[in-house]
């Protein structure tokens, strides 16, 4: 197995653990965030690049959305979708979505206002997890280097 394949496997484990964390913590309302998780690994020259891609709002899962003066419409769209998915039976979901969006834009979300960190994402993707992935890759890289040295010495 190559280092690139190992990195791909390790990042897929992280993605699977994130999906489980979303489900365990009931933050998977529409499934859009879970479905957006994608792993890309690519070898370029002598380096291997790995990315775990996700919807842009993944950074708000743990601590909520801060207040901001500008809204690109993404929040309103997300609130509309969330209200539709939840089937709350509200008579005017558009007005409710606009009111929620305005409140979050002015004051921030509940989590942000109250400085709550749920550690749903950061509990999975953290320095310890990254260090472990690097350790696994380092052991494999060391093994491959040793094989190459042995093969080199045999060829002389």
C-alpha positions in Angstrom: 0.0 0.0 0.0 1.3 3.4 -0.9 1.5 6.4 1.5 -1.1 8.1 -0.7 -3.5 5.2 -0.2 -2.8 5.1 3.5 -3.6 8.9 3.8 -6.8 8.3 1.8 -7.9 5.5 4.2 -7.0 7.6 7.3 -8.9 10.7 6.0 -11.9 8.5 5.2 -11.9 7.2 8.8 -12.0 10.8 9.9 -15.0 11.5 7.6 -16.8 8.4 8.9 -16.2 9.5 12.5 -17.5 13.0 11.7 -20.7 11.4 10.2 -21.1 9.3 13.3 -20.5 12.4 15.5 -23.2 14.3 13.6 -25.7 11.5 14.0 -24.9 10.9 17.7 -25.4 14.6 18.4 -28.5 15.1 16.3 -26.9 17.7 14.0 -27.8 15.9 10.8 -31.1 17.5 10.1 -31.0 17.3 6.3 -27.9 15.1 5.8 -26.3 17.7 3.5 -23.2 18.2 5.7 -22.6 14.5 6.1 -23.1 13.9 2.4 -20.7 16.8 1.5 -17.7 15.1 3.2 -15.3 14.1 0.5 -11.7 12.9 0.7 -9.2 13.9 -2.0 -5.5 12.7 -2.0 -3.1 13.4 -4.7 0.7 13.0 -5.2 2.4 16.0 -6.7 6.1 15.6 -7.3 7.6 14.4 -4.0 4.7 15.4 -1.8 1.3 13.9 -1.0 -1.6 16.2 -0.5 -4.7 15.2 1.4 -8.0 17.1 1.8 -11.2 16.5 3.6 -13.8 18.7 2.0 -17.1 19.7 3.6 -19.8 22.3 3.3 -18.6 25.7 4.3 -20.7 25.9 7.4 -19.0 23.0 9.1 -17.0 25.5 11.2 -20.3 26.6 12.8 -21.3 23.2 14.1 -19.4 23.4 17.3 -19.7 27.0 18.4 -22.5 28.4 16.2 -22.6 31.3 13.9 -21.3 34.7 15.0 -23.3 37.8 14.5 -22.4 39.6 11.2 -23.8 42.5 9.3 -23.7 40.9 5.9 -25.5 37.8 4.8 -25.0 36.4 1.4 -28.3 34.6 1.5 -26.8 31.2 2.4 -28.0 31.4 5.9 -31.6 32.2 4.8 -31.5 29.3 2.3 -30.3 27.0 5.0 -32.9 28.1 7.5 -35.7 27.7 4.9 -34.4 24.2 4.2 -34.2 23.3 7.9 -37.7 24.5 8.5 -39.1 22.6 5.5 -37.3 19.5 6.6 -38.5 19.7 10.2 -42.1 19.9 9.1 -43.0 22.2 12.0 -46.4 23.0 10.5 -45.7 26.7 10.6 -48.2 28.7 8.6 -45.6 31.1 7.1 -42.2 29.5 7.0 -40.8 32.3 4.8 -41.5 34.9 7.5 -40.2 32.6 10.2 -37.0 31.9 8.2 -36.4 35.6 7.6 -37.0 36.4 11.3 -34.5 33.7 12.5 -32.0 34.8 9.9 -32.3 38.5 11.0 -31.9 37.5 14.6 -28.8 35.4 14.0 -27.3 38.1 11.8 -27.8 40.7 14.6 -27.0 38.6 17.7 -25.3 35.4 16.6 -26.7 32.0 17.1 -27.6 30.6 20.6 -24.3 28.6 20.8 -22.2 31.7 19.8 -24.0 34.1 22.1 -23.6 31.7 25.1 -20.0 30.6 24.3 -21.0 26.9 24.0 -18.6 24.6 22.3 -20.2 21.2 21.6 -17.0 19.6 20.3 -18.8 17.7 17.6 -16.2 18.5 14.9 -13.3 19.4 17.1 -13.8 16.2 19.1 -13.0 14.2 15.9 -10.6 16.5 14.1 -8.0 17.7 16.5 -4.3 17.9 17.1 -4.1 14.4 18.6 -5.9 12.8 15.6 -3.7 14.7 13.1 -0.6 13.6 15.1 -1.7 10.0 14.9 -2.3 10.2 11.2 1.1 11.7 10.7 2.6 8.9 12.9 1.0 6.2 10.8 2.3 7.9 7.6 5.7 8.4 9.1 6.0 4.7 10.0 5.0 3.8 6.5 7.4 6.4 5.0 10.2 5.1 7.1 9.5 1.6 6.0 9.5 2.6 2.4 12.8 4.5 2.8 14.4 1.5 4.4 13.2 -0.7 1.5 14.6 1.8 -1.0 18.0 1.9 0.8 18.1 -1.9 0.8 17.3 -2.1 -2.9 19.9 0.6 -3.6 22.6 -1.3 -1.7 21.7 -4.5 -3.5 22.1 -2.8 -6.9 25.7 -1.9 -6.1 
